Structures are given as C-alpha cells and as structure tokens.
C-alpha cells in the first residue's frame, strides 16, 4: 500500500444504527465497507483486499466476531490482516481476552471517532 492510497476497512456490525455510525465516523478517512453478518463478510474478503478488519463480537447469528476472525484468517492472504474487536464487553480483562483470541486491537462500545481512528492507526502502523 502506498501512502497515497486510502486504507480499506471491512466493518462487520449487525446493528443498523451502529452501521450508520461507523460509516459516518470513518468516511473521509478510510474506504469502509460495512456488512451485517458472517456470510456477507466472507464474501467481501473474497472480492476485495482489506487493510483492517473491524469486527463486532456479538453478531446476531450463531457465530461470533471471534469465530468470523478465525474463518477470515484461514483464507489465502488474510492471515496477517489486523483485526479490531468492537464490543460492549468492557470489564477488566476483556481487552486481554480478545487479544489472546487473535485480535490486534480492542474498542469498547460506546466509542468515539477518536477511539476508532486510534485503534485503526495503531494496527496500520504498529510501533
């Protein structure tokens, strides 16, 4: 990716209001595709390369965002794509738990634009 390219983000979120919020907060800074579930997310990663995954943990399906992360990481070329857990889990130890499960970063709900961009930038430009 060259510095002139806008990073592409796949955001998987089943709540329609949060989908709109993500689109609003990220527009202008990132090229964002927001999808509602596991199957559409898997189809999206087959069609488009993404630089960051932003995954809701509590999807309203049988699979969680953690399950989806593992499915995506099994795909060719997707093993190293950074992923951010987006979740209402905000108790002590939750962040560490999600990092142990394979996520690179964690953002708890409710979140701000700064919370999202800080997490995205830290995964795009690790220290």
C-alpha positions as CSV (number, residue, x, y, z in Angstrom):
1,X,0.0,0.0,0.0
2,X,1.4,3.4,-0.9
3,X,0.9,6.4,1.3
4,X,-1.5,7.9,-1.3
5,X,-3.9,5.1,-1.0
6,X,-6.8,5.2,1.4
7,X,-6.9,2.2,3.7
8,X,-9.8,-0.2,3.1
9,X,-11.7,-1.3,6.2
10,X,-14.2,-4.1,6.4
11,X,-16.6,-3.4,9.3
12,X,-18.9,-6.2,10.4
13,X,-21.8,-5.0,12.6
14,X,-25.3,-6.4,12.8
15,X,-26.9,-3.3,14.4
16,X,-28.2,-0.9,11.7
17,X,-27.7,2.2,13.9
18,X,-24.1,1.2,14.7
19,X,-23.6,0.5,11.0
20,X,-24.6,4.1,10.1
21,X,-22.5,5.5,12.9
22,X,-19.4,3.6,11.7
23,X,-20.0,4.8,8.1
24,X,-20.3,8.4,9.4
25,X,-17.3,8.3,11.7
26,X,-15.0,6.7,9.2
27,X,-16.0,8.4,5.9
28,X,-13.3,10.7,4.5
29,X,-10.5,9.0,6.4
30,X,-11.0,5.4,5.2
31,X,-12.6,3.5,2.4
32,X,-15.1,1.5,4.5
33,X,-17.4,-1.4,3.6
34,X,-20.0,-2.1,6.3
35,X,-21.7,-5.5,6.2
36,X,-24.2,-7.1,8.6
37,X,-23.1,-10.7,9.1
38,X,-20.7,-13.6,8.7
39,X,-21.7,-14.7,5.2
40,X,-21.5,-11.2,3.7
41,X,-18.2,-10.6,5.4
42,X,-16.7,-13.8,4.0
43,X,-18.0,-12.9,0.5
44,X,-16.5,-9.4,0.9
45,X,-13.0,-10.7,1.7
46,X,-13.1,-13.0,-1.3
47,X,-13.8,-10.0,-3.6
48,X,-11.7,-7.2,-2.0
49,X,-8.4,-6.8,-0.2
50,X,-8.8,-5.1,3.1
51,X,-6.1,-3.5,5.3
52,X,-8.1,-3.7,8.6
53,X,-11.0,-5.7,9.9
54,X,-13.4,-4.1,12.4
55,X,-15.5,-6.9,13.9
56,X,-18.4,-6.7,16.2
57,X,-18.2,-9.5,18.7
58,X,-21.9,-10.1,19.4
59,X,-23.3,-10.7,15.9
60,X,-27.0,-11.8,15.9
61,X,-26.1,-15.1,14.3
62,X,-24.8,-18.5,15.5
63,X,-21.2,-17.3,15.0
64,X,-19.4,-14.5,16.9
65,X,-16.9,-11.9,15.7
66,X,-14.2,-14.2,17.1
67,X,-15.5,-17.1,15.0
68,X,-15.5,-14.8,12.0
69,X,-12.0,-13.7,12.6
70,X,-10.7,-17.3,12.6
71,X,-12.7,-18.0,9.4
72,X,-11.2,-14.9,7.7
73,X,-7.7,-15.6,8.8
74,X,-7.8,-19.1,7.3
75,X,-8.3,-17.5,3.8
76,X,-5.4,-17.0,1.5
77,X,-3.7,-13.7,2.1
78,X,-5.8,-12.8,5.1
79,X,-3.7,-14.4,7.9
80,X,-1.9,-11.2,8.7
81,X,-4.6,-8.6,8.2
82,X,-5.0,-6.7,11.5
83,X,-8.4,-7.1,13.3
84,X,-10.1,-4.9,15.8
85,X,-12.7,-6.3,18.2
86,X,-15.7,-3.9,18.5
87,X,-17.6,-4.9,21.6
88,X,-19.7,-3.9,24.6
89,X,-17.6,-6.2,26.7
90,X,-15.7,-3.6,28.8
91,X,-14.9,-5.4,32.1
92,X,-11.4,-5.8,33.4
93,X,-9.6,-8.5,31.5
94,X,-11.9,-8.3,28.4
95,X,-9.3,-6.5,26.3
96,X,-6.6,-9.1,27.1
97,X,-9.0,-11.9,26.4
98,X,-9.7,-10.6,22.9
99,X,-6.1,-10.0,22.2
100,X,-5.4,-13.6,23.2
101,X,-8.1,-14.8,20.8
102,X,-6.2,-13.2,17.9
103,X,-7.4,-9.6,17.7
104,X,-4.8,-6.9,17.3
105,X,-6.7,-4.2,19.0
106,X,-9.9,-3.7,21.0
107,X,-12.5,-0.9,21.1
108,X,-15.4,-0.9,23.6
109,X,-18.8,0.5,23.0
110,X,-19.8,3.2,23.2
111,X,-16.9,4.6,21.1
112,X,-15.9,7.9,19.6
113,X,-14.3,8.7,16.2
114,X,-11.0,9.1,18.1
115,X,-11.3,5.7,19.7
116,X,-11.8,4.1,16.3
117,X,-9.1,6.0,14.4
118,X,-6.6,5.5,17.2
119,X,-7.2,1.7,17.1
120,X,-7.1,1.6,13.3
121,X,-3.9,3.7,13.0
122,X,-2.2,1.6,15.7
123,X,-2.9,-1.6,13.7
124,X,-1.8,0.0,10.4
125,X,1.3,1.5,11.9
126,X,2.5,-0.8,14.7
127,X,5.2,0.6,17.0
